[in-house]
Amino acid sequence: MIYLDNAATTKTAPEAVEAMMPYLTDYYGNAGGIYRLGSESKKAIIRAKETIAETLGAEPNEIYFTSGGTESDNWAIKAAYESYCGRGKHIITSKIEHHAVLHTCKYLEQRGAEVTYLDVDGDGLIDLERLERAIRPDTILISIMYANNEIGTIQPVREIGEIAAAHGILFHTDAVQVYGQLPVDVRKCHIDMLSASGHKFGGPKGIGFLYIGKEVKLRAFMHGGQQERGRRAGTENVAGIAGMEAAVKRAYRVMEEKAKRETALREYLIEKLMREIPDTKLNGHPVKRLPGNVNVSFASVEGEAVLIMLDMEGICASSGSACTSGALDPSHVLRAIGLAPELARGSVRLTIGEDNTREEIDAAAEALVRIVRKIRATAV
Ligand SMILES: *Cc1c(COP(=O)(O)O)cnc(C)c1O
């Protein structure tokens, strides 16, 4: 099998699994307990917050564990609206956000919010001047993703943060595709809230975090006990937290080399596909791009058909985003970059991870050449 869907989820790193084991077996105590067994859990949670905070340039008490990226996005946006709507009801986001952000904004529109969905250019970048023009006196939140999960484009997050800060507006970024892959600094980028998810960088599924800057007055997401400083109640997922912490440590240890390696494989694959398959278009920015992201459109081909044939050869990839496949509409991201519908339908995303080898990339490229040729030959 050749796994090229690392933007959807990654293999759990062995050290993450190992780090989880004690909390699934011997250390099952409630972190809120007074007894010593509980303190092992509590220590693991504190340690994980310290580890994560250090990577971000944040403080441990600014890290809140959640069930993943979706929950973090929901919390940040819904709670920012409810906590700050007395000041204004306007939110700015982009048309290429993950559905965890877009559907949350749609929901808030039904509850009185006004939302501006910024356009992006053909490479998927937002326009900073347009962002600035979209700001109104009643704007309370800007939520722009750090990098896009489908096309890999990385936004000018620092500049966005500076604009938000200059206007006194909260800035949330969905960094699920970036955290653990590339360095992130919340202070330098003026980020008030940041979403991340463990399973996108070698951690287990069902665990993530929301960074909430200490000056942000965000209401609680889950109401109940006093966990997470009363803002996210519920007995902590200690094993998940320990597993994610191990994945964070690992990700930061290998980050530089891994990014370099994946970028080289990415360029190799893009170049090969563009050269060997006529009428192929690269989607997303050519260089402001996630290391492992390849998203290409083949004219006169259905992406879904390509995926099925790739799967028959043991190759895992996706078309558009994994969350939208199943629904046959061209993805909202590909539409937003202005891709013609027939090209959008022929798009395939291959996302390279740490374990992929040059041989695997060669095999995937050769399979794609064969498959696209075959589909085109059988079409009228
Ligand atoms: C995967 C992903 C999410 C959702 O994260 P989960 O942990 O699966 O809920 C949100 N945003 C982006 C950009 C993603 O890639």
Ligand as a Chemical Component Dictionary entry (heavy atoms), coordinates in Angstrom:
data_LIG
# 
_chem_comp.id                   LIG 
_chem_comp.type                 NON-POLYMER 
_chem_comp.pdbx_formal_charge   0 
_chem_comp.three_letter_code    LIG 
# 
loop_
_chem_comp_atom.comp_id 
_chem_comp_atom.atom_id 
_chem_comp_atom.alt_atom_id 
_chem_comp_atom.type_symbol 
_chem_comp_atom.charge 
_chem_comp_atom.model_Cartn_x 
_chem_comp_atom.model_Cartn_y 
_chem_comp_atom.model_Cartn_z 
_chem_comp_atom.pdbx_ordinal 
LIG C1 C1 C 0 -8.511  17.966 9.437  1  
LIG C2 C2 C 0 -8.811  19.399 9.535  2  
LIG C3 C3 C 0 -9.744  19.884 10.471 3  
LIG C4 C4 C 0 -10.528 18.966 11.363 4  
LIG O1 O1 O 0 -9.727  18.393 12.344 5  
LIG P1 P1 P 0 -10.260 17.119 13.168 6  
LIG O2 O2 O 0 -9.253  16.920 14.224 7  
LIG O3 O3 O 0 -10.320 15.979 12.197 8  
LIG O4 O4 O 0 -11.601 17.486 13.708 9  
LIG C5 C5 C 0 -9.946  21.245 10.545 10 
LIG N1 N1 N 0 -9.278  22.096 9.747  11 
LIG C6 C6 C 0 -8.369  21.680 8.850  12 
LIG C7 C7 C 0 -7.645  22.670 8.018  13 
LIG C8 C8 C 0 -8.111  20.315 8.706  14 
LIG O5 O5 O 0 -7.227  19.905 7.808  15 
# 
loop_
_chem_comp_bond.comp_id 
_chem_comp_bond.atom_id_1 
_chem_comp_bond.atom_id_2 
_chem_comp_bond.value_order 
_chem_comp_bond.pdbx_ordinal 
LIG C1 C2 SING 1  
LIG C2 C3 SING 2  
LIG C2 C8 DOUB 3  
LIG C3 C4 SING 4  
LIG C3 C5 DOUB 5  
LIG C4 O1 SING 6  
LIG O1 P1 SING 7  
LIG P1 O2 DOUB 8  
LIG P1 O3 SING 9  
LIG P1 O4 SING 10 
LIG C5 N1 SING 11 
LIG N1 C6 DOUB 12 
LIG C6 C7 SING 13 
LIG C6 C8 SING 14 
LIG C8 O5 SING 15 
# 
